[in-house]
Amino acid sequence: MATYISFLSFTEQGVKTIKDLPARIAAGRQAIEANDGKLLNYYLTMGAQDAVIVFEAPDDETVASIALATAGLGNLRTTSMRAFTEAEIPGVLGKMP
């Protein structure tokens, strides 16, 4: 299973309803699990991003569909990226010409 990192930025609506955040995290966990993934960590952060999540998912298409569905609720915007674990680095380097 592939690892992904998503940066989350709350919209104005998301900030106005911030006390609902624990329920939104639980719903996000359920959405990821319903797509055969696993939420590994959720971090509320200070700085340029409001939160960061680390999760596993079967493929990029699954991540895109989860991100679009979640953003469509209006509480946040996402930026997601594939993250290669330390164990995967030799395989990546091994494909170099």
N, C-alpha and C positions, 0 to 999 in steps of 0.2 A: 504494500500500500504506500502511496506517495505522501510526503509531508508537505504542508502548505502553511504559509504565514499570511494573515490578512491584517491590514491596518484599517481601523474603523474610525470614521469621523461622524459625530452626531450631527444631525440636522437640527434646525430650530425646533421642530416637532419633537425630536428625540431628547433635546435638552428640557423642553417644557414638561415632558413625562418621564424624567430621569428616575423617579422613584419606582417606576415599573421595570427598571433595568434587571433586577434578579429574575423576573418572569421572562423577560426577553432573552436573557442568557439561556434559561432552561428551554425556551422554544427553539433557540438556535441550535442547542445541543441535540434536541429531538429531530430537527430538520437534517442535521449532519448524519445522525444515526440512521434515519429513515432512508438515507442515500448510501448506506453501507460504509459510512465514515465514522470518525471518532474525534470529538473535541478533546484535545490534550490539555490545553491551558487557555485561560481567559485572563487578560491583564487590563485593568483600568490604568491608564497612563497619564503622565503630565507631559506637556510639550506639544509638538506638531500634530500628534494623533491622540484621539481620546481613548482608544483601546487597541489592543493587539491580541489576536488569537493565533494559536498554533493548533493545527488539526491534521488528521489524515483523511484522505479520500481516494477512491479508486482511480480517478483520472481527471484531466483538465476540464472536460465537458461537465462532469458532475459539479466541480467547484464553480464553474461559470453559472450553472443553473441555480445553485444554492445562493450565490452572491446576488444574482438578479432578482430572485424571489424575495430574499431578505431586504434588499434595498428598495424593492417595490412597496414595502410596508411603510416607508417614509421616515423611519427613525434614524437611518444612517446611510453613509456612502462607504464603499469598500474599495480597497486596492489589495489585490491578492497576488502572491507569487509562489512559485514552486521552490521548495527548499530541499537541498540534497543533504542527507545525513553524513556524518563522518564515515560511516561504513560504505556509503555509496560513492564517495569521492574517488577511490581507486578505479571503479568502473567508468566514471566520467573521464578521468585522465587517460584510461586505457584506450579510449576511442579517439584520442588526439592523433593526428597524422604524424 
